Amino acid sequence: MIPLMKNAFLNEFETKKALSDFIMKADRLSMDVKCAEFERAFAAKQGRKEAILFNSGGSANLAMLQALKNMGKLKDGDKIGFSALTWSTNTMPIIQMSMEPIAIDCEPSTLNVMSHHLLDRIKTTKLQALFLTNVLGFTGDIDEVRNICERENIILIEDNCESLGTVLPSGKAGNFSIGASFSFFVAHHMSTIEGGMVCTDDEDFAEMLRICRANGWDRNLTAAQQVKWRKKYNIASEFEAKYTFYDLGFNFRPTEITGFLGLYQLQFLDDNIKTRQANYLKLEKIMLQNDDLVHLKHDHITLLSTFAFPVVCKTPELREKYLAQFAGAGIEIRPMIAGNMQRQPFYHKYAKQMYDLPGSDFLHTNGFYCGNYPELSETDLQTISSCLYKY
Ligand SMILES: Cc1ncc(COP(=O)(O)O)c(C=O)c1O
């Protein structure tokens, strides 16, 4: 069996041992200095001013929209574009925040929204924001998407939960927008068991995200930020400030275990990403010889930090054939994330407008993926390769 993911952590034994020692010695396990240390280290690694740690990628997504609402940048009823090929908790927060989700199609050869898809949609629909997903470690022509957003006054937000480590000539995936989310769930590039992050260069956004993350209070803000909020609302004493709630929030706090694991796993991240790319390029060589399969484009990407190994067949019938080959070889497989989101039951219940999305439909019916991670052995890679030949 080749599972989607072999271990909870890279260097599992060493990490679990270090975690046990940490737990035994720690005075406090609720959010504290380890979380703050991981935030600083992750922000530096990603090359952003601020990083705010959450208990999951999905909650990071919900908090980003809540924070933009609290700041008055988005409001009820706003139309928010999203990549039609994404994960449920990218799209659900748009609905949960009383905004209107507007699906944007994705290109089968890049798995992503391309600038032409965005241009097509905004011909008829004015968007206030675009919540773009960088899918499975790949991206679209994100520079051009950013240019359009800037020109059209569309707030660009990235869901980078599947693309930690991907680099384009103009920057890292996740650094093209006001803020980007990351996920550290076990199956992702880096695991803290459960966990998520938002990275941003916008200090006001970071401040509001910290308010949203913990109950709407000011406890996790800097001293200067606390003075500002307390002055604005005439909060005269520390006693009163403890239970003063300034704006809408949740309890999306991580624990010190999240912070410790994040810091520990961060030391393996560069090698992890390089191995993911090397695995992908090895398997791609076989895939490129097979004309049953769509050849995925990534020549605009300098470092391809794949989350998984995506396979896109030219027809649904061919997908059946390759699904059977993979299953027969004991390789765990999954659909191409949520496929065309418009086909998901929840979407029908809540969304007003459906669009023609031929690219996402193609990916929905013809795509699937198996795991790609550093622990794949040569034999595992050969087993996967053997399923990619056209027999
Ligand atoms: C694109 C995308 N966004 C959000 C999430 C949610 O992350 P989490 O599982 O940490 O809540 C995922 C999870 O796989 C994802 O793939």
PDBQT file of the ligand as one rigid body, heavy atoms in Angstrom, charges set to zero:
ROOT
HETATM    1  C1  LIG A 401      -6.958  24.689  -0.634  1.00  0.00    +0.000 C 
HETATM    2  C2  LIG A 401      -7.240  24.343   0.797  1.00  0.00    +0.000 A 
HETATM    3  N1  LIG A 401      -7.739  25.297   1.607  1.00  0.00    +0.000 NA
HETATM    4  C3  LIG A 401      -8.009  25.049   2.891  1.00  0.00    +0.000 A 
HETATM    5  C4  LIG A 401      -7.779  23.814   3.445  1.00  0.00    +0.000 A 
HETATM    6  C5  LIG A 401      -8.120  23.584   4.876  1.00  0.00    +0.000 C 
HETATM    7  O1  LIG A 401      -6.998  23.321   5.670  1.00  0.00    +0.000 OA
HETATM    8  P1  LIG A 401      -7.195  22.581   7.084  1.00  0.00    +0.000 P 
HETATM    9  O2  LIG A 401      -7.430  21.143   6.800  1.00  0.00    +0.000 OA
HETATM   10  O3  LIG A 401      -5.918  22.829   7.804  1.00  0.00    +0.000 OA
HETATM   11  O4  LIG A 401      -8.364  23.229   7.753  1.00  0.00    +0.000 OA
HETATM   12  C6  LIG A 401      -7.280  22.782   2.649  1.00  0.00    +0.000 A 
HETATM   13  C7  LIG A 401      -7.086  21.441   3.233  1.00  0.00    +0.000 C 
HETATM   14  O5  LIG A 401      -6.712  20.474   2.614  1.00  0.00    +0.000 OA
HETATM   15  C8  LIG A 401      -6.994  23.048   1.285  1.00  0.00    +0.000 A 
HETATM   16  O6  LIG A 401      -6.536  22.091   0.470  1.00  0.00    +0.000 OA
ENDROOT
TORSDOF 0
